[in-house]
Amino acid sequence: MRNIQKIVFFFEMRSYGVCTWWARKLGISSSKVKLGFIYASFLTFGSPLLLYLVMAWILEHKHFFKFQRKRRTSIWEL
């Protein structure tokens, strides 16, 4: 039973950031995003779960990708 709790804790701490990130970007509640993933998983037999795991991996390793743009101080710095 203790190993199952460790696995559940790992997934709770690591993978729930995807719904929060999408909710922040879309400006809606994270519970609505989670509910959308659940409904989509039932309708498409679990394929959004793979997409969710890929997004979780990308968010976990986002320091390898250049998601942040360098802010320009003036219009002449093109």
VEXDRENGU-778021 format. One record per residue: x, y, z of N, C-alpha, C in turn; residue number from 1; chain; residue in one letter. Coordinates in Angstrom, 3 decimals, padded with zeros to 6 digits, always signed. Layout:
> nc1;nc2;nc3;cac1;cac2;cac3;cc1;cc2;cc3;i;ch;aa
> X;Y;Z;X;Y;Z;X;Y;Z;NUM;A;A
...
END
This chain:
> nc1;nc2;nc3;cac1;cac2;cac3;cc1;cc2;cc3;i;ch;aa
> +000.816;-001.193;+000.000;+000.000;+000.000;+000.000;+000.860;+001.258;+000.000;1;A;M
> +001.981;+001.220;+000.629;+002.866;+002.379;+000.724;+003.438;+002.743;-000.637;2;A;R
> +003.759;+001.758;-001.475;+004.286;+002.031;-002.811;+003.239;+002.708;-003.691;3;A;N
> +001.992;+002.326;-003.525;+000.927;+002.950;-004.308;+000.783;+004.415;-003.917;4;A;I
> +000.917;+004.718;-002.640;+000.830;+006.103;-002.184;+001.980;+006.937;-002.753;5;A;Q
> +003.152;+006.340;-002.857;+004.294;+007.053;-003.447;+004.053;+007.351;-004.922;6;A;K
> +003.480;+006.400;-005.628;+003.201;+006.595;-007.052;+002.136;+007.669;-007.244;7;A;I
> +001.082;+007.621;-006.453;+000.021;+008.629;-006.540;+000.576;+010.007;-006.207;8;A;V
> +001.387;+010.113;-005.176;+001.989;+011.387;-004.798;+002.877;+011.930;-005.914;9;A;F
> +003.654;+011.052;-006.552;+004.519;+011.475;-007.656;+003.696;+012.079;-008.781;10;A;F
> +002.614;+011.402;-009.185;+001.802;+011.917;-010.284;+001.039;+013.181;-009.901;11;A;F
> +000.612;+013.286;-008.657;-000.070;+014.498;-008.221;+000.867;+015.697;-008.250;12;A;E
> +002.096;+015.501;-007.857;+003.034;+016.616;-007.803;+003.608;+016.972;-009.178;13;A;M
> +003.688;+016.023;-010.079;+004.336;+016.265;-011.360;+003.398;+016.571;-012.508;14;A;R
> +002.265;+015.920;-012.597;+001.493;+015.991;-013.837;+000.294;+016.924;-013.795;15;A;S
> -000.092;+017.433;-012.637;-001.258;+018.311;-012.602;-000.940;+019.724;-013.053;16;A;Y
> +000.292;+020.034;-013.316;+000.661;+021.368;-013.781;+000.177;+021.659;-015.187;17;A;G
> -000.125;+020.651;-015.969;-000.572;+020.844;-017.347;-001.920;+021.549;-017.371;18;A;V
> -002.864;+021.075;-016.597;-004.197;+021.697;-016.576;-004.124;+023.112;-016.025;19;A;C
> -003.299;+023.330;-015.019;-003.152;+024.670;-014.465;-002.550;+025.610;-015.490;20;A;T
> -001.554;+025.134;-016.236;-000.907;+025.955;-017.256;-001.898;+026.331;-018.348;21;A;W
> -002.671;+025.329;-018.838;-003.670;+025.612;-019.870;-004.736;+026.567;-019.350;22;A;W
> -005.171;+026.382;-018.104;-006.201;+027.250;-017.537;-005.714;+028.691;-017.438;23;A;A
> -004.465;+028.871;-017.038;-003.904;+030.218;-016.971;-003.830;+030.855;-018.351;24;A;R
> -003.416;+030.079;-019.356;-003.305;+030.595;-020.721;-004.673;+030.936;-021.312;25;A;K
> -005.689;+030.126;-021.018;-007.017;+030.340;-021.571;-007.887;+031.252;-020.715;26;A;L
> -007.475;+031.500;-019.485;-008.231;+032.375;-018.599;-009.489;+031.739;-018.034;27;A;G
> -009.453;+030.424;-017.811;-010.604;+029.727;-017.242;-010.162;+028.939;-016.015;28;A;I
> -011.105;+028.317;-015.366;-010.813;+027.523;-014.178;-010.087;+026.226;-014.552;29;A;S
> -009.148;+025.827;-013.712;-008.409;+024.591;-013.999;-009.297;+023.356;-013.873;30;A;S
> -010.341;+023.436;-013.066;-011.241;+022.286;-012.946;-011.983;+022.041;-014.259;31;A;S
> -012.285;+023.101;-015.010;-012.925;+022.931;-016.316;-011.981;+022.272;-017.312;32;A;K
> -010.707;+022.605;-017.243;-009.726;+021.980;-018.132;-009.567;+020.504;-017.787;33;A;V
> -009.506;+020.197;-016.495;-009.405;+018.800;-016.057;-010.623;+018.003;-016.499;34;A;K
> -011.789;+018.603;-016.338;-013.018;+017.942;-016.760;-013.028;+017.722;-018.273;35;A;L
> -012.525;+018.670;-019.013;-012.418;+018.516;-020.467;-011.506;+017.365;-020.854;36;A;G
> -010.372;+017.224;-020.165;-009.475;+016.092;-020.433;-010.156;+014.767;-020.104;37;A;F
> -010.918;+014.734;-019.026;-011.603;+013.498;-018.641;-012.646;+013.118;-019.680;38;A;I
> -013.484;+014.080;-020.089;-014.497;+013.797;-021.103;-013.870;+013.392;-022.429;39;A;Y
> -012.818;+014.082;-022.828;-012.154;+013.742;-024.089;-011.539;+012.343;-024.020;40;A;A
> -011.028;+011.960;-022.864;-010.452;+010.623;-022.714;-011.513;+009.534;-022.846;41;A;S
> -012.703;+009.782;-022.294;-013.776;+008.798;-022.424;-014.284;+008.709;-023.863;42;A;F
> -014.384;+009.833;-024.529;-014.921;+009.844;-025.890;-013.951;+009.274;-026.915;43;A;L
> -012.663;+009.440;-026.688;-011.675;+008.997;-027.679;-010.827;+007.834;-027.170;44;A;T
> -011.328;+007.132;-026.171;-010.685;+005.918;-025.652;-009.265;+006.152;-025.138;45;A;F
> -009.029;+007.281;-024.474;-007.773;+007.502;-023.783;-006.669;+008.163;-024.570;46;A;G
> -006.887;+008.550;-025.809;-005.801;+009.161;-026.572;-005.372;+010.522;-026.027;47;A;S
> -006.247;+011.339;-025.411;-005.759;+012.590;-024.812;-004.804;+012.359;-023.647;48;A;P
> -004.845;+011.172;-023.066;-003.906;+010.867;-021.995;-002.471;+010.908;-022.508;49;A;L
> -002.239;+010.408;-023.706;-000.902;+010.477;-024.296;-000.489;+011.925;-024.552;50;A;L
> -001.411;+012.723;-025.056;-001.145;+014.138;-025.282;-000.837;+014.841;-023.963;51;A;L
> -001.588;+014.503;-022.927;-001.378;+015.082;-021.601;+000.014;+014.741;-021.075;52;A;Y
> +000.442;+013.505;-021.238;+001.763;+013.099;-020.756;+002.886;+013.787;-021.530;53;A;L
> +002.692;+013.970;-022.833;+003.688;+014.692;-023.631;+003.776;+016.151;-023.172;54;A;V
> +002.622;+016.779;-022.944;+002.627;+018.165;-022.471;+003.257;+018.272;-021.081;55;A;M
> +003.015;+017.307;-020.231;+003.628;+017.309;-018.901;+005.138;+017.196;-019.013;56;A;A
> +005.616;+016.360;-019.923;+007.067;+016.222;-020.115;+007.665;+017.522;-020.641;57;A;W
> +006.987;+018.155;-021.588;+007.497;+019.410;-022.150;+007.529;+020.494;-021.078;58;A;I
> +006.487;+020.594;-020.268;+006.476;+021.597;-019.205;+007.536;+021.321;-018.149;59;A;L
> +007.806;+020.050;-017.903;+008.835;+019.688;-016.927;+010.231;+020.052;-017.439;60;A;E
> +010.430;+019.967;-018.747;+011.743;+020.225;-019.348;+011.742;+021.488;-020.200;61;A;H
> +010.935;+022.469;-019.834;+010.816;+023.665;-020.662;+012.085;+024.502;-020.678;62;A;K
> +013.004;+024.276;-019.763;+014.249;+025.023;-019.793;+015.126;+024.607;-020.979;63;A;H
> +014.839;+023.454;-021.598;+015.571;+023.047;-022.789;+015.038;+023.724;-024.045;64;A;F
> +013.811;+024.190;-023.981;+013.174;+024.850;-025.115;+013.191;+026.350;-024.877;65;A;F
> +013.106;+027.101;-025.947;+013.104;+028.554;-025.802;+011.688;+029.069;-025.939;66;A;K
> +010.883;+028.929;-024.873;+009.518;+029.420;-024.876;+009.450;+030.905;-024.545;67;A;F
> +010.468;+031.400;-023.873;+010.438;+032.794;-023.454;+011.158;+033.654;-024.480;68;A;Q
> +010.503;+034.732;-024.863;+011.104;+035.655;-025.816;+011.900;+036.714;-025.072;69;A;R
> +012.923;+037.188;-025.746;+013.698;+038.281;-025.191;+012.911;+039.575;-025.402;70;A;K
> +012.714;+040.318;-024.358;+011.959;+041.566;-024.462;+012.843;+042.650;-025.068;71;A;R
> +012.279;+043.337;-026.014;+012.999;+044.439;-026.636;+012.713;+045.722;-025.870;72;A;R
> +013.739;+046.526;-025.733;+013.548;+047.779;-024.990;+013.000;+048.891;-025.879;73;A;T
> +013.225;+048.808;-027.189;+012.679;+049.835;-028.070;+012.253;+049.199;-029.391;74;A;S
> +011.579;+049.969;-030.193;+011.099;+049.463;-031.468;+012.226;+049.265;-032.486;75;A;I
> +013.346;+049.919;-032.259;+014.452;+049.882;-033.220;+015.303;+048.628;-033.072;76;A;W
> +015.038;+047.793;-032.115;+015.814;+046.565;-031.919;+015.152;+045.383;-032.619;77;A;E
> +015.004;+045.446;-033.894;+014.411;+044.353;-034.647;+015.490;+043.432;-035.050;78;A;L
END
